[in-house]
Amino acid sequence: MFKHTKILQYNTLPDKPDALMARRLQENLGGHWGEMTGMAAYLFQGWNLSTPGNEKYKTYY
């Protein structure tokens, strides 16, 4: 389901630290509405609905 590679898509070196960009990037990945938060919510929701006894909450398509 998940694959991790250590190859970077772009090899760049920053001129100087940019705190504002780091804050925006951190929010986008793991903040309150970030991608990692959304992924974890869907993942755990799927796990919780697959446990025995939760059949009444499932939707079948």
HELIX and SHEET records of a PDB file:
HELIX    1   1 ALA A   19  GLY A   30  1                                  12    
HELIX    2   2 GLU A   35  LEU A   49  1                                  15    
HELIX    3   3 GLU A   55  TYR A   57  5                                   3    
END                                                                             
